[in-house]
Amino acid sequence: MYLVGSYLFSGEDLAEHLKARHAEALRVAAAVPADEIAAKGRDAVLRDLYARFAIPVTQMHVDRAAFENERALNADELEAIGVRPEDADSYKAISISIPYTGYKLLFTGTPTVYSANQPQAAVRDDDLLVTYLLSEVEEMQLENNFKRQIALIERTLEVTQWQAMAYNEQLMDALPAALPATAGA
């Protein structure tokens, strides 16, 4: 059984991304016109800024996971896993879709703390697509392999979520000071 897809949690450095996002939030806050602050109220402007720049809670909805498709392996896949052409009929690809909500980069960005054992999946706008290349005799192992893959993704997502929570807390503390003072404040 082979798992295919991009390695999760191995792209852009998450800490650097959050640092740049934080700096952008402070630049935007500093540029809010005083008349907008006066019209909306300081608290409303701060809430709007926080809603715009905070990282939402990101979670997988494993309870809604579903088989997306089952198909024969293509020639490149057969060659990659060393299957002889005469055995091709006993192999297939099975893809499982796992919906998620939240911030896509928490699945693709490299966290500060990570494991060398990285899960694989395709990250789409609202789901992860886990694809296995397997033989007929390996189908009985699919459920256990899938559960292990989900557990690995969830453990690493927890780490990226902690980074996002720390970022959100720092953002909440920094935004009020970045917002320009108004005449009545």
C-alpha positions in Angstrom: 0.0 0.0 0.0 1.4 3.3 -1.0 0.2 6.8 0.0 0.5 9.5 -2.7 0.2 13.2 -2.6 2.1 16.2 -1.4 3.7 16.2 2.0 1.7 18.2 4.5 3.2 20.7 6.9 6.3 21.1 4.7 5.8 24.3 2.7 6.2 27.9 3.7 7.6 28.5 7.1 4.5 29.1 9.3 6.3 31.3 11.8 7.5 33.6 9.1 4.1 33.7 7.5 2.5 34.6 10.8 5.2 37.3 11.5 4.5 38.9 8.1 0.7 38.7 8.6 1.1 40.3 12.1 3.2 43.2 10.6 0.6 43.7 7.8 -2.2 43.8 10.4 -0.3 46.5 12.3 0.3 48.5 9.1 -3.3 48.4 8.2 -4.4 49.3 11.8 -2.0 52.3 11.8 -3.5 53.5 8.5 -7.1 53.6 9.7 -8.4 57.1 9.2 -9.4 58.9 12.4 -12.8 59.8 11.0 -13.5 56.1 10.5 -12.5 55.3 14.1 -14.8 58.2 15.2 -17.7 57.0 13.1 -17.6 53.3 13.9 -16.1 53.5 17.3 -12.7 52.2 18.4 -13.9 48.9 19.6 -15.8 48.1 16.4 -12.7 49.0 14.3 -10.6 46.7 16.5 -13.1 43.9 16.1 -13.1 44.3 12.3 -9.3 44.3 12.2 -9.0 41.3 14.4 -11.7 39.4 12.4 -9.7 40.2 9.2 -6.3 39.1 10.4 -6.9 36.5 13.1 -6.3 32.9 12.1 -9.5 30.9 12.5 -9.7 27.6 14.4 -8.8 24.9 11.9 -10.1 21.4 12.2 -10.7 18.3 10.1 -14.2 16.8 10.1 -13.2 13.2 10.0 -16.8 12.2 10.8 -17.7 13.4 7.3 -14.9 11.7 5.4 -16.1 9.9 2.3 -14.7 7.8 -0.5 -14.2 10.2 -3.4 -13.2 7.7 -6.1 -11.7 4.4 -7.0 -9.8 3.9 -10.2 -7.3 1.8 -12.0 -3.7 2.9 -11.7 -2.1 4.7 -14.6 1.1 3.6 -16.3 3.3 6.0 -14.3 1.8 4.9 -11.0 2.3 1.2 -11.9 5.9 1.9 -12.8 6.5 4.0 -9.6 5.4 1.2 -7.3 7.0 -1.6 -9.4 3.9 -3.4 -10.6 4.4 -5.6 -13.7 1.9 -4.9 -16.5 0.3 -8.4 -16.2 -0.5 -7.7 -12.5 -2.0 -4.2 -13.1 -5.6 -5.4 -12.8 -5.1 -6.3 -9.2 -4.1 -2.8 -8.2 -6.2 0.4 -7.8 -6.2 3.9 -6.4 -8.7 4.8 -3.7 -9.1 8.4 -2.7 -10.8 9.6 0.5 -12.0 13.2 1.0 -11.8 14.7 4.5 -13.6 18.1 4.9 -12.0 20.8 7.0 -12.7 24.3 8.0 -10.3 27.0 8.8 -7.0 28.2 7.5 -5.5 26.2 4.6 -1.9 27.2 5.5 -2.1 25.4 8.8 -2.0 22.1 6.7 0.8 23.2 4.3 3.0 25.5 6.3 6.0 24.1 8.2 5.4 24.4 12.0 8.1 25.3 14.4 8.0 21.8 15.9 7.4 19.0 13.4 8.0 15.3 12.9 10.2 13.8 10.2 7.3 11.5 9.6 5.1 13.7 7.5 1.6 12.8 6.3 0.6 13.1 2.7 -2.5 14.5 1.1 -3.7 16.9 -1.5 -4.9 20.1 0.2 -7.9 21.6 -1.6 -10.0 24.6 -0.6 -12.3 22.8 1.7 -11.0 19.2 2.0 -7.9 17.0 2.2 -7.7 14.2 -0.4 -5.9 11.1 0.8 -5.0 8.7 -2.0 -3.8 5.2 -1.6 -2.4 2.9 -4.3 -3.0 -0.7 -3.2 -3.5 -4.2 -4.3 -6.7 -6.1 -3.7 -5.2 -8.1 -0.8 -4.3 -4.8 0.9 -7.8 -3.5 1.0 -8.4 -5.0 4.4 -5.6 -2.8 5.8 -7.0 0.4 4.4 -9.1 1.4 7.4 -6.2 1.0 9.8 -3.8 2.8 7.6 -6.3 5.6 7.1 -6.8 5.9 10.9 -3.0 6.2 11.4 -2.8 8.8 8.7 -5.6 10.9 10.3 -3.9 10.6 13.7 -0.6 11.9 12.3 -2.3 14.8 10.5 -4.3 15.7 13.7 -1.2 15.7 15.9 0.7 18.0 13.5 -2.3 20.2 13.0 -2.5 20.6 16.7 1.0 22.1 16.7 0.2 24.5 13.9 -3.0 25.4 15.7 -1.0 26.3 18.8 1.1 28.6 16.7 -2.0 30.2 15.3 -3.5 30.7 18.8 -0.3 32.4 20.0 -0.3 34.6 16.9 -4.0 35.5 17.6 -3.2 36.4 21.2 -0.3 38.6 20.2 -2.4 40.2 17.5 -5.2 41.0 20.0 -2.6 42.6 22.4 -0.9 44.6 19.6 -3.8 46.0 17.6 -5.0 48.6 20.1 -1.6 50.3 20.3 -1.3 50.3 16.5 -4.6 52.0 16.0 -4.3 55.8 15.7 -5.6 57.8 18.6 -8.6 60.0 18.0 -9.2 63.5 19.3 -11.7 62.3 22.0 -9.7 59.3 23.1 
